[in-house]
Amino acid sequence: QVQLVESGGGLVQAGGSLRLSCVVSGGTFSDFTMAWFHQAPGKEREFVAVITRGRYIRYNERYYDDSVKGRFTISRDNAKNTVYLQMNSLKPEDTAVYYCAARLGSVDTTALSFGSWGQGTQVTVSS
């Protein structure tokens, strides 16, 4: 059974930075396409960023929602079974619970296509 555990959320002022981490266990990490989604109160879970699977980091592809391009960076460390989300220039509208997700397939940006999820970590950006 695949388990995902996020960490790194918190309270930060607008313009600040946070780095989220997600440790994966119960599978071969390099086989997973990994993604980050977020969900604000009263809203649906939305795509943030995705990184493709594969053993060789230099061949990984990354895709981002337009709202975070140039500010957020997704990366992975296969040796540590961990995916990261570096968030810079944070805005109050980035406030949400952030979830990491894994799927045994090619890249996708829809939440329904991901079968494994973490419990979420709260990110709050004050103005």
CORHUQUI-V975238 format. One record per residue. N is the residue number from 1. RES is the residue in one letter. SS is DSSP state (alpha for helix, beta for strand, coil for the rest). Layout:
<<N,RES,SS> <N,RES,SS>>
This chain:
<<1,Q,coil> <2,V,coil> <3,Q,beta> <4,L,beta> <5,V,beta> <6,E,beta> <7,S,beta> <8,G,coil> <9,G,coil> <10,G,beta> <11,L,beta> <12,V,beta> <13,Q,beta> <14,A,coil> <15,G,coil> <16,G,coil> <17,S,coil> <18,L,beta> <19,R,beta> <20,L,beta> <21,S,beta> <22,C,beta> <23,V,beta> <24,V,beta> <25,S,beta> <26,G,coil> <27,G,coil> <28,T,coil> <29,F,alpha> <30,S,alpha> <31,D,alpha> <32,F,coil> <33,T,beta> <34,M,beta> <35,A,beta> <36,W,beta> <37,F,beta> <38,H,beta> <39,Q,beta> <40,A,coil> <41,P,coil> <42,G,coil> <43,K,coil> <44,E,coil> <45,R,coil> <46,E,beta> <47,F,beta> <48,V,beta> <49,A,beta> <50,V,beta> <51,I,beta> <52,T,coil> <53,R,coil> <54,G,coil> <55,R,coil> <56,Y,coil> <57,I,alpha> <58,R,alpha> <59,Y,alpha> <60,N,coil> <61,E,coil> <62,R,beta> <63,Y,beta> <64,Y,beta> <65,D,coil> <66,D,coil> <67,S,coil> <68,V,coil> <69,K,coil> <70,G,coil> <71,R,coil> <72,F,beta> <73,T,beta> <74,I,beta> <75,S,beta> <76,R,beta> <77,D,beta> <78,N,alpha> <79,A,alpha> <80,K,alpha> <81,N,coil> <82,T,beta> <83,V,beta> <84,Y,beta> <85,L,beta> <86,Q,beta> <87,M,beta> <88,N,coil> <89,S,coil> <90,L,coil> <91,K,coil> <92,P,alpha> <93,E,alpha> <94,D,alpha> <95,T,coil> <96,A,beta> <97,V,beta> <98,Y,beta> <99,Y,beta> <100,C,beta> <101,A,beta> <102,A,beta> <103,R,beta> <104,L,coil> <105,G,coil> <106,S,coil> <107,V,coil> <108,D,coil> <109,T,coil> <110,T,coil> <111,A,alpha> <112,L,alpha> <113,S,alpha> <114,F,coil> <115,G,coil> <116,S,beta> <117,W,beta> <118,G,coil> <119,Q,coil> <120,G,coil> <121,T,beta> <122,Q,beta> <123,V,beta> <124,T,beta> <125,V,beta> <126,S,beta> <127,S,coil>>
